[in-house]
Amino acid sequence: MRRTEIKRGRVELCIVRKTKAARAKTVPRTLPNLIVGDANALIHMEWPWTAGRDL
Protein backbone atom coordinates (compact mmCIF):
# COMPACT_ATOMS: atom_id res chain seq x y z
CA MET A 1 0.00 0.00 0.00
CA ARG A 2 1.16 3.49 -0.77
CA ARG A 3 1.03 6.02 2.03
CA THR A 4 1.79 9.71 2.22
CA GLU A 5 2.76 11.45 5.43
CA ILE A 6 2.39 15.17 5.99
CA LYS A 7 3.82 16.97 9.02
CA ARG A 8 2.93 20.56 9.92
CA GLY A 9 4.33 21.63 13.25
CA ARG A 10 3.10 19.13 15.83
CA VAL A 11 0.28 17.82 13.60
CA GLU A 12 0.89 14.68 11.57
CA LEU A 13 -1.43 13.34 8.86
CA CYS A 14 -1.11 10.01 7.07
CA ILE A 15 -2.99 9.32 3.83
CA VAL A 16 -3.28 5.64 2.89
CA ARG A 17 -4.78 4.36 -0.35
CA LYS A 18 -7.38 1.70 0.38
CA THR A 19 -7.59 0.18 -3.10
CA LYS A 20 -5.25 -0.02 -6.01
CA ALA A 21 -5.92 2.72 -8.55
CA ALA A 22 -7.19 1.63 -11.94
CA ARG A 23 -4.85 2.28 -14.85
CA ALA A 24 -5.84 5.24 -16.95
CA LYS A 25 -6.60 4.48 -20.57
CA THR A 26 -3.97 5.90 -22.84
CA VAL A 27 -5.45 8.83 -24.68
CA PRO A 28 -3.41 10.34 -27.49
CA ARG A 29 -2.21 13.83 -26.68
CA THR A 30 -3.51 16.49 -29.02
CA LEU A 31 -1.58 19.61 -29.94
CA PRO A 32 -4.10 22.11 -31.33
CA ASN A 33 -1.47 24.67 -32.38
CA LEU A 34 0.80 22.19 -34.14
CA ILE A 35 1.49 23.01 -37.79
CA VAL A 36 2.56 20.10 -39.95
CA GLY A 37 4.15 21.01 -43.24
CA ASP A 38 7.01 22.80 -44.95
CA ALA A 39 8.85 25.21 -42.64
CA ASN A 40 9.67 27.55 -45.54
CA ALA A 41 5.96 27.94 -46.31
CA LEU A 42 5.46 29.51 -42.87
CA ILE A 43 7.46 32.57 -43.92
CA HIS A 44 4.82 33.63 -46.45
CA MET A 45 1.81 32.64 -44.36
CA GLU A 46 -0.65 35.34 -43.24
CA TRP A 47 -0.99 35.40 -39.46
CA PRO A 48 -4.10 36.91 -37.79
CA TRP A 49 -2.09 39.10 -35.41
CA THR A 50 -0.06 40.62 -38.26
CA ALA A 51 -3.01 41.48 -40.49
CA GLY A 52 -2.67 45.00 -41.91
CA ARG A 53 0.85 45.56 -40.61
CA ASP A 54 3.99 45.76 -42.70
CA LEU A 55 6.54 43.59 -40.97
C-alpha angles and dihedrals in degrees: 000000000000117000133183123204124202123189123191113173107305094342118096125190126188121196115198124185110231098197134025112264117246116245114257115241111249108252118189112247114242124212107199095186096048114123116202116196146060113344092212090058089063091068092067096038119117111237121202094230092053097049111135095007126110106226 
